[in-house]
């Protein structure tokens, strides 16, 4: 058992996964092509699947790049 989820939450996630699997089965039977399996609900402690590598735009070495002013580095007081 994980600290963040109690038994009920784990059981509800299992029910959701079972309903999704049942729905997938019904759709797969009626479909003409293969339907991808649904992803199970993420559980606490599960490691996220490796995301496809995305290239990010890094402008830190751009000739016009300047540090962010201090007034924009903190959240405003509300």
Secondary structure by P-SEA (a helix, b strand, c coil): ccccccaaaaaaaaaaaaaaaaaaaaaaaacccccccccccccccccccccccccccccccccccccccccccccccc
